Amino acid sequence: MRMLTLFVTLALVVCGASLPTADAAPSPTAKRYIRILPKPGEKVPLGAKHYFIYGFTKPPKLGTAIMRVEIYTHEGGRDTSFVVKGDADMPSMRGAHSSGDKDFSRSAKGVYLLPVRLVMPGDWEVTLTFIKEGKTVLHGAYLFDL
């Protein structure tokens, strides 16, 4: 295996190519580029004209917690024209407790809501995908311990 890695690296250098680095931007063909989100309650930029604020309605504990997302224009008006999807999983046990991508429902007040099933203590990740006019604007992840 070491010889194969050495050979591939040497071939890339000879051809003038380089190996991808951790700092490299995601390729346009990459499935998803996940941005780690700041702590809940902070304004998070969402494209050039919007921002969102997210968090749980109550501090999360075992059972069902409700994730809440509010989207605003920079002028301060609420915007409900986005589709928001969420997926909860445990990174240390990837796939074992995944909820799968679920659409957030929208309340009468324009708040996006998603029930999140937290089935055991440990590290958790909720990924949020924001879609506007059929295009993904942001794919982010909130990491927390329960």
C-alpha positions as CSV (number, residue, x, y, z in Angstrom):
1,M,0.0,0.0,0.0
2,R,2.9,2.4,0.8
3,M,4.4,1.8,-2.6
4,L,1.1,2.5,-4.3
5,T,0.7,5.8,-2.3
6,L,4.3,6.7,-3.2
7,F,3.8,5.9,-6.8
8,V,0.6,8.0,-7.1
9,T,2.2,10.9,-5.3
10,L,5.2,10.7,-7.6
11,A,3.0,10.5,-10.7
12,L,1.1,13.6,-9.6
13,V,4.2,15.6,-9.0
14,V,5.7,14.6,-12.4
15,C,2.4,15.5,-14.1
16,G,2.3,18.9,-12.3
17,A,-0.8,18.0,-10.3
18,S,-1.0,18.3,-6.6
19,L,-2.8,16.5,-3.8
20,P,-5.9,18.1,-2.3
21,T,-5.3,19.8,1.0
22,A,-7.6,20.3,4.0
23,D,-7.7,24.0,3.1
24,A,-8.9,23.4,-0.4
25,A,-12.3,24.7,-1.4
26,P,-14.8,22.0,-2.1
27,S,-15.1,21.0,-5.8
28,P,-18.2,21.8,-7.6
29,T,-18.9,18.1,-8.0
30,A,-18.7,17.5,-4.2
31,K,-21.9,16.2,-2.8
32,R,-22.1,18.7,0.1
33,Y,-19.8,21.2,1.7
34,I,-20.8,21.3,5.4
35,R,-20.1,24.5,7.3
36,I,-19.8,24.2,11.1
37,L,-22.4,26.7,12.5
38,P,-21.8,29.1,15.4
39,K,-23.5,28.6,18.7
40,P,-27.4,28.8,18.7
41,G,-28.9,32.2,19.0
42,E,-26.4,34.0,16.8
43,K,-27.1,35.5,13.4
44,V,-25.8,33.3,10.7
45,P,-25.4,34.7,7.1
46,L,-27.6,33.0,4.6
47,G,-26.6,34.1,1.1
48,A,-26.2,37.9,0.4
49,K,-29.6,39.0,1.5
50,H,-30.6,36.9,4.4
51,Y,-29.5,35.5,7.8
52,F,-31.0,32.9,10.1
53,I,-31.1,32.3,13.9
54,Y,-31.5,28.7,15.1
55,G,-31.6,26.7,18.3
56,F,-33.7,24.3,20.3
57,T,-36.9,25.6,21.9
58,K,-35.7,24.2,25.3
59,P,-32.3,22.8,26.2
60,P,-32.0,19.4,24.6
61,K,-32.3,16.2,26.7
62,L,-33.1,12.6,26.0
63,G,-36.3,12.3,24.1
64,T,-37.7,14.6,21.5
65,A,-36.3,18.2,21.2
66,I,-37.7,20.8,18.8
67,M,-35.1,22.6,16.6
68,R,-36.3,26.1,15.6
69,V,-35.0,28.2,12.7
70,E,-36.1,31.7,11.8
71,I,-35.0,33.3,8.6
72,Y,-34.8,37.1,8.1
73,T,-33.8,39.6,5.4
74,H,-31.1,42.1,6.3
75,E,-33.8,44.7,6.6
76,G,-35.3,42.6,9.4
77,G,-38.4,41.1,7.7
78,R,-39.1,37.5,8.2
79,D,-38.7,35.3,5.0
80,T,-40.5,32.0,4.6
81,S,-39.6,31.4,1.0
82,F,-36.9,28.8,1.9
83,V,-37.2,25.1,2.2
84,V,-35.2,24.0,5.3
85,K,-34.2,20.3,5.8
86,G,-32.6,18.8,8.8
87,D,-30.9,15.5,9.8
88,A,-29.8,14.5,13.3
89,D,-27.2,11.9,13.9
90,M,-24.3,10.9,16.2
91,P,-21.0,11.5,14.5
92,S,-19.3,8.8,16.5
93,M,-21.9,6.2,15.4
94,R,-22.6,7.6,11.9
95,G,-25.8,6.2,10.6
96,A,-26.9,4.3,13.7
97,H,-29.3,7.0,14.9
98,S,-29.7,9.1,11.7
99,S,-33.2,10.6,11.3
100,G,-32.6,11.1,7.5
101,D,-33.2,14.4,5.8
102,K,-36.6,15.7,7.0
103,D,-38.3,18.9,5.9
104,F,-38.9,21.5,8.7
105,S,-42.5,22.4,9.1
106,R,-43.5,26.0,9.2
107,S,-45.6,27.5,11.9
108,A,-48.3,30.1,11.3
109,K,-45.8,32.7,12.5
110,G,-43.3,31.7,9.9
111,V,-41.0,29.7,12.2
112,Y,-39.4,26.6,10.8
113,L,-39.7,23.6,13.3
114,L,-38.3,20.1,13.3
115,P,-38.7,17.4,16.0
116,V,-35.3,15.8,16.7
117,R,-35.2,12.4,18.4
118,L,-32.2,12.2,20.8
119,V,-32.0,8.6,21.9
120,M,-28.8,8.4,23.9
121,P,-26.2,10.6,25.6
122,G,-23.1,11.5,23.6
123,D,-22.0,13.7,20.7
124,W,-24.8,14.8,18.3
125,E,-24.9,16.7,15.0
126,V,-27.9,18.4,13.4
127,T,-27.3,19.3,9.8
128,L,-29.4,22.0,8.3
129,T,-29.9,22.5,4.5
130,F,-31.3,25.8,3.2
131,I,-32.8,25.7,-0.3
132,K,-34.2,28.7,-2.2
133,E,-35.6,28.4,-5.7
134,G,-34.3,24.8,-6.0
135,K,-30.7,25.7,-5.2
136,T,-28.9,24.9,-2.0
137,V,-27.8,28.1,-0.3
138,L,-26.2,26.7,2.8
139,H,-25.5,23.3,4.3
140,G,-24.4,23.6,7.9
141,A,-23.9,21.5,11.0
142,Y,-24.6,22.2,14.7
143,L,-22.5,19.9,16.9
144,F,-23.3,19.4,20.6
145,D,-23.0,17.0,23.5
146,L,-26.0,15.5,25.3
